């Protein structure tokens, strides 16, 4: 599935999760896990899936699982457009941005 098609499919799903459950606003890992859980058939189905089986599904070039980059991109865009969906760590990260840039050698 193309990245643009994934992003179009993901937008309403991510919006719903960020709106209904604030814990997904600060954790891309939790957001990805929640979306993949649904894609893989829910919690009960996941209980029978081995780590090896998951990694095979995840690593296939044409995997049915949403791409991590697409999920994160959609979350960031939504939080940019809708500040009320930003997590509790947003201000903390934003305030530390200058220090991080200096540590990485950026000028400004």
N, C-alpha and C positions, 0 to 999 in steps of 0.2 A: 504494500500500500504506500502511496506517495506521502511525503511529509505534509504537503498542503492538505491532502485529504484527511490525514490523521488529525491535523490541527483543527479542521472544521468539525470533525467528529468529537474531538476532545473538549472543545470550548464549553459546550453546555454541561458536560459531565463534570469538568473541573469546577465550573461556576457553581454547580449544585453542591459539590463537596465542600468548597470553601465557604459557601453561604451557610450550610447546615451544620458544619463541624469545624470550629476554629483550629482544632489540633492539626489540620492539614495545611494551614497557612504558613507554618514555620518549618515544616518537615517534608522535603521532597521525597525522602525515603518512604515515609508513611503514605504520602499521596500516591506514589507509584505502586506500592504494595496494595493499596485499596483498589486502585483501578485494575491491576493485574488479577487480583482476587476475583473480581467480577468477571473479567474476561475468561478466566480459567474455570468458571463454574461455581464459584462461591466457596465458603469456608469448608463445608463438608467435603467437597471435591478436593480441596487443597490438602486436607488431612491425609489423603491417600497418595498424594503426589510426592515422590522422593525429590530430594535436592538435585540429584543427577537428572531426573526427568525434567524438572523445571529448567535447569541450565541448558538442556538440549533444546527445549521450546524457545527459551530466551535468546539463544545464540544463533538460531537459524536465520539465514539471510532474509527469508520471507516470513519471519515470525509474525504470528497474529497478534502478539503483544504490542501495545503502544510503546513507542520509542521513548526512552528516558528524556532525551533532549527535547522532544516534542511536548512532553508533559510539563517539563520545567519552563519551556518557552511560553506555553499557554498560561501557566500559573503566573509568571512574571508579567505578562501583558495584561491579564485581568487585574492584577494588583496595581499596575500602573494606572489603568483606566478607572478602577474602583478602589480608592484608598481605604474604604471601610473593610475591604477584604485582606488588608495587610495584617501580618501576624504581630505578635507582641515583640518580636525581636527586630522588627523593621527599623525602628528608630535607633536602636543600639548598633545595628549594622551600618546604617546610614551615617551615624556619628563617627564610626571608626573608619570610614572610607578613606579619609585623608591620610591617616596613619598607614593604612595598607598600601595605598598608592606610593607613598614615600618609601616604604620598605621594599617595594618592587622596583624602585628606581624611576618612577614617573616624575616628571617635573611639573611644577604648578602649585 
